[in-house]
């Protein structure tokens, strides 16, 4: 087994809650008295453009919510969107311990709209863990498209067998494996710690 030299981490569903998933949109529909079916339909039409950086957050909320007058402002709605993000403490603790060891290059590899992504990086101090951010909004391609994994390998100049990718969604794990990257489907922090040990990634150990 090759030594693991780089680790690519999903954010939402692993170290943070998802930023703007279906349950969050359902909460928004209830809070702002929106038609939930209509919101999902409109989201489905534009989310790819939003998450690949071709649509701003302002454009996204205009297309999905403010295509007609509302009794609340776009700023109120965006604040609600940002407020849905929470940390997953046990996973962040594990990530922090691995970062402290200094043995691997750590990078985020996630799907996210630019403004939400930037907010979450700042809010949860993700720069203190990750050296680089392979976010769909920056690269113009999103998981599970294998191109995003190939870009991460090319930019980091790592071989696939030298890398581990962690994600909660099986389709993304499958795509990474098809590129040759070792991949782990995240369930919880303890399971992840155990699975990483199989690759000789031990949290807290230094050089």
VENGI-V445769 format. One record per pair of residues at least 12 apart in sequence whose ideal C-beta (glycine too) atoms are under 10 Angstrom apart, sorted by the first residue. I is the first residue (numbers start at 0). J is the second residue. If there is no record, write none. Layout:
<<I | J> <I | J>>
//
This chain:
<<0 | 160> <0 | 181> <0 | 197> <0 | 198> <0 | 199> <1 | 157> <1 | 158> <1 | 159> <1 | 160> <1 | 161> <1 | 162> <1 | 181> <1 | 198> <1 | 199> <2 | 102> <2 | 103> <2 | 160> <2 | 161> <2 | 198> <2 | 199> <2 | 200> <3 | 102> <3 | 103> <3 | 104> <3 | 157> <3 | 160> <3 | 161> <3 | 162> <3 | 163> <3 | 181> <3 | 195> <3 | 198> <3 | 199> <3 | 200> <4 | 102> <4 | 103> <4 | 104> <4 | 155> <4 | 156> <4 | 157> <4 | 158> <4 | 160> <4 | 161> <4 | 162> <4 | 163> <5 | 103> <5 | 104> <5 | 105> <5 | 106> <5 | 130> <5 | 131> <5 | 151> <5 | 152> <5 | 155> <5 | 156> <5 | 157> <5 | 158> <5 | 159> <5 | 161> <5 | 162> <5 | 163> <5 | 164> <5 | 180> <6 | 94> <6 | 97> <6 | 98> <6 | 102> <6 | 103> <6 | 104> <6 | 105> <6 | 106> <6 | 108> <6 | 129> <6 | 162> <6 | 163> <6 | 164> <6 | 165> <6 | 181> <6 | 183> <6 | 195> <6 | 198> <6 | 200> <7 | 104> <7 | 105> <7 | 106> <7 | 107> <7 | 108> <7 | 109> <7 | 129> <7 | 131> <7 | 133> <7 | 147> <7 | 148> <7 | 151> <7 | 152> <7 | 155> <7 | 157> <7 | 162> <7 | 163> <7 | 164> <7 | 165> <7 | 166> <7 | 175> <7 | 180> <7 | 182> <8 | 90> <8 | 94> <8 | 97> <8 | 105> <8 | 106> <8 | 107> <8 | 108> <8 | 109> <8 | 125> <8 | 128> <8 | 129> <8 | 133> <8 | 163> <8 | 164> <8 | 165> <8 | 166> <8 | 185> <8 | 191> <9 | 107> <9 | 108> <9 | 109> <9 | 110> <9 | 142> <9 | 164> <9 | 165> <9 | 166> <9 | 167> <9 | 168> <9 | 171> <9 | 172> <9 | 185> <10 | 84> <10 | 87> <10 | 90> <10 | 107> <10 | 108> <10 | 109> <10 | 110> <10 | 111> <10 | 116> <10 | 119> <10 | 120> <10 | 123> <10 | 125> <10 | 129> <10 | 132> <10 | 134> <10 | 166> <11 | 84> <11 | 87> <11 | 109> <11 | 110> <11 | 111> <11 | 115> <11 | 116> <11 | 119> <11 | 166> <11 | 167> <11 | 168> <12 | 87> <12 | 90> <12 | 109> <12 | 166> <12 | 167> <12 | 168> <12 | 171> <12 | 185> <13 | 87> <13 | 90> <13 | 91> <13 | 93> <13 | 94> <13 | 107> <13 | 109> <13 | 165> <13 | 166> <13 | 167> <13 | 168> <13 | 183> <13 | 185> <13 | 186> <13 | 188> <13 | 191> <14 | 86> <14 | 87> <14 | 88> <14 | 89> <14 | 90> <14 | 91> <14 | 92> <14 | 93> <14 | 94> <14 | 95> <14 | 107> <14 | 109> <14 | 119> <14 | 123> <14 | 125> <14 | 128> <14 | 129> <14 | 165> <14 | 185> <14 | 188> <15 | 84> <15 | 85> <15 | 86> <15 | 87> <15 | 90> <15 | 91> <15 | 109> <15 | 119> <15 | 122> <15 | 123> <15 | 125> <16 | 83> <16 | 84> <16 | 85> <16 | 86> <16 | 87> <16 | 119> <17 | 83> <17 | 84> <17 | 85> <17 | 110> <17 | 111> <17 | 167> <18 | 80> <18 | 81> <18 | 83> <18 | 84> <18 | 85> <18 | 109> <18 | 110> <18 | 111> <18 | 112> <18 | 115> <18 | 116> <18 | 118> <18 | 119> <19 | 42> <19 | 46> <19 | 49> <19 | 50> <19 | 56> <19 | 59> <19 | 80> <19 | 81> <19 | 83> <19 | 84> <19 | 111> <19 | 112> <19 | 115> <20 | 83> <21 | 35> <21 | 39> <21 | 42> <22 | 83> <23 | 79> <23 | 80> <23 | 82> <23 | 83> <23 | 84> <24 | 38> <24 | 39> <24 | 42> <24 | 63> <24 | 80> <24 | 83> <25 | 38> <25 | 39> <26 | 79> <26 | 82> <26 | 83> <27 | 63> <27 | 64> <27 | 76> <27 | 79> <27 | 80> <27 | 83> <28 | 64> <30 | 71> <30 | 75> <30 | 76> <30 | 79> <31 | 64> <31 | 69> <31 | 70> <31 | 71> <31 | 75> <31 | 76> <31 | 79> <32 | 69> <32 | 70> <32 | 71> <33 | 63> <33 | 64> <33 | 69> <33 | 76> <37 | 63> <37 | 64> <37 | 66> <38 | 63> <38 | 64> <39 | 63> <40 | 63> <41 | 59> <41 | 62> <41 | 63> <41 | 64> <41 | 66> <42 | 59> <42 | 62> <42 | 63> <42 | 64> <43 | 63> <44 | 62> <44 | 63> <45 | 58> <45 | 59> <45 | 61> <45 | 62> <45 | 63> <46 | 59> <46 | 63> <46 | 110> <46 | 112> <46 | 141> <47 | 110> <47 | 135> <47 | 141> <48 | 62> <48 | 112> <49 | 62> <49 | 63> <49 | 110> <49 | 111> <49 | 112> <49 | 113> <49 | 114> <49 | 115> <49 | 135> <49 | 136> <50 | 109> <50 | 110> <50 | 111> <50 | 112> <50 | 113> <50 | 115> <50 | 116> <50 | 134> <50 | 135> <50 | 136> <50 | 139> <50 | 140> <50 | 141> <50 | 142> <51 | 110> <51 | 112> <51 | 113> <51 | 134> <51 | 135> <51 | 136> <51 | 137> <51 | 138> <51 | 139> <51 | 140> <51 | 141> <51 | 144> <51 | 147> <52 | 111> <52 | 112> <52 | 113> <52 | 116> <52 | 134> <52 | 135> <52 | 136> <52 | 137> <52 | 138> <52 | 139> <52 | 140> <52 | 141> <53 | 113> <53 | 136> <53 | 139> <54 | 112> <54 | 113> <54 | 136> <55 | 112> <55 | 113> <55 | 114> <55 | 136> <56 | 73> <56 | 76> <56 | 77> <56 | 80> <56 | 81> <56 | 112> <56 | 113> <56 | 114> <56 | 115> <56 | 117> <56 | 118> <57 | 73> <57 | 77> <57 | 114> <59 | 77> <59 | 80> <59 | 112> <59 | 114> <59 | 115> <60 | 73> <60 | 74> <60 | 76> <60 | 77> <60 | 80> <61 | 73> <63 | 76> <64 | 76> <64 | 77> <77 | 114> <77 | 115> <77 | 118> <80 | 112> <80 | 114> <80 | 115> <80 | 118> <81 | 114> <81 | 115> <81 | 118> <81 | 119> <81 | 122> <83 | 115> <84 | 115> <84 | 118> <84 | 119> <84 | 122> <84 | 123> <85 | 122> <85 | 123> <86 | 119> <86 | 122> <86 | 123> <86 | 124> <87 | 123> <87 | 185> <87 | 187> <87 | 188> <88 | 188> <89 | 187> <89 | 188> <89 | 189> <89 | 191> <89 | 192> <90 | 165> <90 | 185> <90 | 187> <90 | 188> <90 | 191> <90 | 192> <91 | 123> <91 | 124> <91 | 125> <91 | 128> <91 | 188> <92 | 188> <92 | 202> <93 | 188> <93 | 189> <93 | 191> <93 | 192> <93 | 195> <93 | 202> <93 | 203> <94 | 125> <94 | 127> <94 | 128> <94 | 129> <94 | 165> <94 | 188> <94 | 191> <94 | 202> <95 | 124> <95 | 127> <95 | 128> <95 | 202> <95 | 203> <96 | 192> <96 | 201> <96 | 202> <96 | 203> <96 | 204> <97 | 128> <97 | 192> <97 | 195> <97 | 200> <97 | 201> <97 | 202> <97 | 203> <97 | 204> <98 | 127> <98 | 128> <98 | 129> <98 | 130> <98 | 202> <99 | 128> <99 | 202> <99 | 203> <99 | 204> <99 | 205> <100 | 200> <100 | 201> <100 | 202> <100 | 203> <100 | 204> <100 | 205> <100 | 206> <101 | 204> <101 | 205> <101 | 206> <102 | 199> <102 | 200> <102 | 201> <102 | 202> <102 | 204> <102 | 205> <102 | 206> <103 | 130> <103 | 157> <103 | 161> <103 | 162> <103 | 163> <103 | 198> <103 | 200> <104 | 129> <104 | 130> <104 | 131> <104 | 155> <104 | 156> <104 | 157> <104 | 161> <104 | 162> <105 | 125> <105 | 128> <105 | 129> <105 | 130> <105 | 131> <106 | 128> <106 | 129> <106 | 130> <106 | 131> <106 | 132> <106 | 133> <106 | 134> <106 | 151> <106 | 154> <106 | 155> <106 | 157> <106 | 162> <106 | 164> <107 | 119> <107 | 120> <107 | 125> <107 | 126> <107 | 128> <107 | 129> <107 | 130> <107 | 131> <107 | 132> <107 | 133> <107 | 134> <107 | 151> <108 | 129> <108 | 131> <108 | 132> <108 | 133> <108 | 134> <108 | 135> <108 | 138> <108 | 142> <108 | 147> <108 | 148> <108 | 150> <108 | 151> <108 | 162> <108 | 164> <108 | 165> <108 | 166> <108 | 171> <108 | 175> <108 | 180> <109 | 125> <109 | 132> <109 | 133> <109 | 134> <109 | 135> <109 | 136> <109 | 141> <109 | 142> <109 | 147> <109 | 166> <109 | 171> <110 | 134> <110 | 135> <110 | 136> <110 | 140> <110 | 141> <110 | 142> <110 | 143> <110 | 144> <110 | 147> <110 | 166> <110 | 168> <110 | 171> <111 | 132> <111 | 134> <111 | 135> <111 | 136> <111 | 137> <111 | 141> <112 | 134> <112 | 135> <112 | 136> <113 | 134> <113 | 135> <113 | 136> <113 | 137> <114 | 136> <115 | 134> <115 | 136> <116 | 132> <116 | 134> <116 | 135> <116 | 136> <116 | 137> <117 | 132> <117 | 134> <117 | 136> <117 | 137> <119 | 134> <120 | 132> <120 | 134> <130 | 155> <131 | 151> <131 | 154> <131 | 155> <133 | 147> <133 | 148> <133 | 150> <133 | 151> <133 | 152> <133 | 154> <133 | 155> <134 | 147> <135 | 147> <137 | 150> <138 | 150> <138 | 151> <138 | 154> <141 | 171> <142 | 164> <142 | 166> <142 | 168> <142 | 170> <142 | 171> <142 | 172> <142 | 174> <142 | 175> <143 | 166> <143 | 168> <143 | 169> <143 | 170> <143 | 171> <143 | 172> <143 | 173> <143 | 174> <143 | 175> <143 | 177> <144 | 171> <144 | 174> <145 | 174> <145 | 175> <145 | 177> <145 | 178> <145 | 180> <146 | 174> <146 | 178> <147 | 171> <147 | 174> <147 | 175> <147 | 178> <148 | 162> <148 | 164> <148 | 171> <148 | 174> <148 | 175> <148 | 176> <148 | 177> <148 | 178> <148 | 179> <148 | 180> <148 | 182> <149 | 178> <149 | 179> <149 | 180> <151 | 164> <151 | 175> <151 | 178> <151 | 180> <152 | 178> <152 | 179> <152 | 180> <157 | 180> <158 | 179> <158 | 180> <159 | 175> <159 | 176> <159 | 177> <159 | 178> <159 | 179> <159 | 180> <159 | 181> <160 | 179> <160 | 180> <160 | 181> <161 | 179> <161 | 180> <161 | 181> <162 | 175> <162 | 178> <162 | 179> <162 | 180> <162 | 181> <162 | 182> <162 | 198> <163 | 175> <163 | 180> <163 | 181> <163 | 182> <163 | 183> <163 | 194> <163 | 195> <163 | 197> <163 | 198> <163 | 200> <164 | 176> <164 | 178> <164 | 180> <164 | 181> <164 | 182> <164 | 183> <164 | 184> <165 | 181> <165 | 182> <165 | 183> <165 | 184> <165 | 185> <165 | 191> <165 | 194> <165 | 195> <166 | 182> <166 | 183> <166 | 184> <166 | 185> <167 | 183> <167 | 184> <167 | 185> <167 | 186> <167 | 187> <168 | 184> <168 | 185> <169 | 182> <169 | 184> <170 | 184> <171 | 184> <172 | 184> <172 | 185> <181 | 194> <181 | 195> <181 | 197> <181 | 198> <181 | 200> <183 | 195> <183 | 197> <183 | 198> <183 | 200> <188 | 202>>
//
